[in-house]
Amino acid sequence: TRLLAGHARKHGPTAGHPCLANLAQGTLCNILNDQEIKPHKVRYYLERRDPEFKQKMVEVLCVYREVKLIKEAAATAKQAPSDAVAIISYDEKPGIQAIATTAPDLPPVPGRYATFARDHEYKRHGTVSLLAGIDLLTGQVHALVKDRHRSREFIEFLKLIDAAYPAHTAIKLILDNHSAHISKETKAWLADQPIGRFEFTFTPKHGSWLNLVEGFFSKLARSVLRHIRVASKQELKDRIMAAMDEFNRQPVVHTWSYRLDQAA
């Protein structure tokens, strides 16, 4: 505030504010406090640079609305949702590090150490990418763990879910505009599939919060990946897939709460 007060005294009068010529630092502090202004702090925001942001957001919310209607119809009929459609929230989680310890972890010692102790040094074995989608009607998780996440890996995921559903099921995916999702290779593979088999609904740019699978990734990071140490990349892949199997033993049907009328 000292520098700000000096700046105001120097430039205020020439800017048309002669009363600032004798501005005291204490007065400036009182003004800022009264107005709850903190110019020494910076809060970041994300500019919406997609001119079609709202339209794409509504399209995603319409898919979530469809999920809700299917669930309500199934509940009324007291039966499982129809297999005529599968709606999957999909994304990749790249850069999962395979990190190994260089010394043994030390267990807690009553009365001395309350937590596990781990040496600061570690060894990197590289990274892996998780390609995962959640069936929003059943809670089933479909997943692959690969070294990379290019078009060929995405197509491999599409083949995985293609084999998981009956031939008459329309598979709808909510996903972002990653280059692998809209590449020539991906489009060529989709063109060879039966008409109506796959339908993509893209989230707007900087709209990853609209994709329900992001919440699943957050849960995975907290419950599985946090503090994980492995001896190799293969061990990391195996443990991630074991976690997917565990999630699928008791699948959680995720519910979206952001409504269409809130997008107006």
C-alpha positions in Angstrom: 0.0 0.0 0.0 2.9 2.4 0.5 3.9 2.1 -3.2 0.3 2.4 -4.2 -0.3 5.5 -2.2 2.8 7.1 -3.6 1.6 6.2 -7.2 -1.8 7.8 -6.4 -0.2 11.0 -5.1 2.0 11.3 -8.1 -0.4 10.5 -10.9 -3.8 11.2 -9.3 -3.9 15.0 -9.9 -2.9 14.7 -13.5 -5.6 12.1 -14.0 -8.2 14.5 -12.8 -8.3 13.6 -9.1 -6.5 16.5 -7.3 -7.8 15.2 -3.9 -5.3 12.4 -4.2 -2.3 14.7 -4.0 -2.2 14.3 -0.2 -3.4 10.7 0.1 -2.0 9.0 3.2 -1.2 5.3 3.3 -3.5 4.8 6.2 -6.4 6.4 4.3 -5.7 4.2 1.4 -5.8 1.1 3.6 -9.1 2.1 5.1 -10.6 2.6 1.7 -9.4 -0.8 0.4 -10.6 -2.5 3.6 -14.0 -0.9 3.5 -14.5 -2.0 -0.1 -12.9 -5.4 0.5 -10.4 -4.8 -2.3 -7.1 -6.6 -2.3 -5.0 -5.3 -5.2 -1.9 -7.3 -4.0 -3.7 -10.6 -4.8 -4.4 -12.1 -8.1 -7.3 -14.5 -8.8 -7.2 -16.4 -12.0 -10.2 -17.1 -14.2 -10.7 -18.9 -17.5 -12.0 -16.9 -20.5 -14.5 -18.7 -22.6 -12.9 -18.7 -26.0 -15.3 -21.2 -27.6 -18.1 -19.2 -29.3 -20.3 -22.3 -29.3 -19.6 -22.9 -25.5 -23.3 -22.5 -24.5 -24.6 -24.6 -27.4 -22.2 -27.4 -26.7 -22.9 -27.3 -23.0 -26.6 -27.6 -23.6 -26.0 -30.6 -25.9 -24.1 -32.3 -23.1 -26.8 -31.5 -20.5 -29.4 -32.9 -22.9 -27.5 -36.2 -22.8 -27.6 -36.1 -19.0 -31.3 -35.4 -19.2 -31.7 -38.4 -21.4 -29.9 -40.5 -18.7 -32.3 -39.2 -16.1 -35.4 -40.0 -18.1 -34.1 -43.6 -18.9 -33.4 -44.2 -15.2 -36.9 -42.8 -14.2 -38.6 -45.0 -16.8 -36.7 -48.1 -15.5 -37.5 -47.3 -11.9 -41.2 -46.9 -12.8 -41.2 -50.2 -14.6 -39.2 -51.8 -11.7 -36.6 -53.2 -14.1 -33.1 -52.6 -15.3 -32.6 -49.8 -18.0 -33.1 -50.9 -21.6 -30.1 -52.0 -23.5 -31.2 -50.0 -26.5 -28.7 -47.3 -25.6 -25.5 -47.0 -23.6 -24.3 -43.6 -22.5 -20.6 -43.3 -21.5 -18.7 -40.4 -20.1 -15.1 -40.8 -21.4 -11.7 -39.2 -21.0 -8.0 -39.9 -20.7 -5.9 -39.4 -17.7 -2.3 -39.1 -19.0 1.0 -38.8 -17.3 0.4 -41.2 -14.4 3.9 -41.7 -13.0 5.4 -45.1 -12.2 7.6 -44.2 -9.2 9.7 -46.7 -7.2 11.1 -46.2 -3.7 14.9 -46.4 -3.3 14.7 -47.4 0.4 12.1 -49.4 2.4 9.1 -47.5 3.9 9.2 -47.4 7.7 6.0 -48.3 9.6 4.6 -46.2 12.4 6.0 -46.7 15.9 3.6 -46.2 18.8 4.7 -43.3 20.9 7.4 -42.2 18.5 6.3 -42.0 14.8 2.6 -41.6 14.0 2.9 -42.1 10.3 4.7 -44.1 7.7 8.1 -42.7 6.8 9.3 -42.7 3.2 12.7 -41.7 1.8 12.7 -38.5 -0.2 14.6 -40.1 -3.1 12.7 -42.1 -5.7 13.2 -43.7 -9.1 11.1 -42.9 -12.2 10.0 -45.7 -14.5 8.1 -43.6 -16.9 4.4 -42.7 -17.2 1.2 -44.4 -18.4 -2.2 -43.1 -19.7 -5.5 -44.3 -18.4 -8.3 -44.4 -21.0 -11.6 -44.8 -19.2 -15.3 -44.4 -19.6 -18.2 -44.8 -17.1 -21.6 -46.2 -18.2 -23.9 -43.6 -16.7 -26.8 -46.1 -16.6 -25.1 -49.0 -14.9 -22.0 -47.4 -13.3 -19.7 -49.9 -15.1 -16.2 -48.7 -15.8 -14.5 -49.5 -19.1 -10.8 -48.9 -19.0 -7.5 -49.5 -20.7 -4.0 -48.5 -19.5 -1.5 -47.7 -22.2 1.9 -46.1 -22.6 0.3 -43.4 -24.8 -3.1 -42.0 -25.8 -3.1 -41.6 -29.5 -5.7 -42.4 -32.1 -4.8 -46.1 -32.2 -5.3 -46.3 -28.4 -8.6 -44.5 -28.6 -9.8 -46.9 -31.3 -8.7 -49.8 -29.1 -10.9 -48.4 -26.4 -13.8 -48.0 -28.9 -13.3 -51.7 -29.8 -13.4 -52.6 -26.2 -16.8 -51.0 -25.6 -18.1 -52.2 -29.0 -17.5 -55.8 -27.7 -19.1 -55.0 -24.4 -22.6 -54.2 -25.7 -25.1 -56.0 -27.9 -25.0 -55.2 -31.6 -28.3 -53.3 -31.4 -27.2 -50.9 -28.7 -26.5 -47.3 -29.6 -23.3 -46.3 -27.8 -23.3 -42.6 -27.0 -20.0 -41.0 -25.7 -19.5 -37.7 -23.9 -15.9 -36.6 -24.5 -13.7 -33.7 -25.3 -12.2 -32.5 -28.6 -8.8 -34.2 -28.1 -7.1 -34.7 -31.5 -7.3 -38.5 -31.1 -11.1 -38.3 -31.0 -11.5 -36.4 -34.3 -8.5 -37.6 -36.2 -8.6 -39.1 -39.7 -7.7 -42.5 -38.3 -10.6 -42.4 -35.8 -13.1 -41.1 -38.4 -12.1 -43.8 -40.8 -12.6 -46.5 -38.2 -16.0 -45.1 -37.2 -17.1 -44.9 -40.9 -16.7 -48.7 -41.1 -19.1 -49.3 -38.1 -22.8 -49.8 -38.5 -24.8 -46.6 -38.8 -26.0 -45.4 -35.4 -23.6 -47.6 -33.4 -21.5 -44.7 -32.1 -22.6 -41.2 -31.4 -20.2 -38.5 -30.0 -21.2 -35.5 -27.9 -18.3 -33.1 -27.4 -17.8 -30.9 -24.4 -16.9 -27.3 -25.2 -13.3 -26.1 -24.9 -12.3 -25.6 -21.3 -15.5 -27.4 -20.4 -14.0 -30.6 -18.8 -16.1 -29.9 -15.7 -19.1 -31.0 -17.7 -17.7 -34.5 -18.1 -18.8 -36.8 -15.2 -15.8 -39.0 -15.6 -13.6 -36.2 -14.3 -15.1 -36.9 -10.8 -14.2 -40.5 -11.2 -10.6 -39.6 -12.0 -10.5 -37.4 -8.9 -11.7 -40.3 -6.8 -9.1 -42.6 -8.4 -6.3 -40.2 -7.7 -7.3 -39.9 -4.0 -8.0 -43.5 -3.3 -5.5 -45.4 -5.5 -2.8 -43.2 -7.1 -1.9 -41.0 -4.2 1.4 -42.1 -2.7 1.5 -45.2 -4.9 4.9 -46.8 -5.4 5.7 -49.6 -7.9 8.6 -51.5 -9.1 7.8 -51.1 -12.8 5.4 -49.6 -15.3 3.8 -53.0 -15.7 3.0 -53.2 -12.0 1.4 -49.7 -12.2 -0.8 -50.9 -15.1 -1.8 -54.0 -13.2 -2.7 -52.2 -10.0 -4.7 -49.6 -11.9 -6.7 -52.3 -13.7 -7.1 -54.2 -10.4 -8.7 -50.9 -9.1 -11.0 -50.9 -12.1 -12.1 -54.4 -11.3 -12.7 -53.4 -7.7 -14.8 -50.4 -8.7 -16.9 -52.7 -11.0 -17.6 -55.2 -8.2 -19.8 -52.5 -6.7 -20.5 -50.0 -9.5 -21.7 -46.5 -8.6 -24.3 -44.9 -10.9 -23.2 -41.3 -11.1 -25.8 -38.6 -11.2 -25.4 -35.1 -12.8 -27.1 -32.3 -10.9 -26.5 -29.3 -13.2 -29.8 -28.6 -14.9 -30.7 -27.3 -18.3 -32.5 -24.3 -16.8 -29.2 -23.3 -15.1 -27.6 -22.9 -18.5 -30.0 -20.2 -19.6 
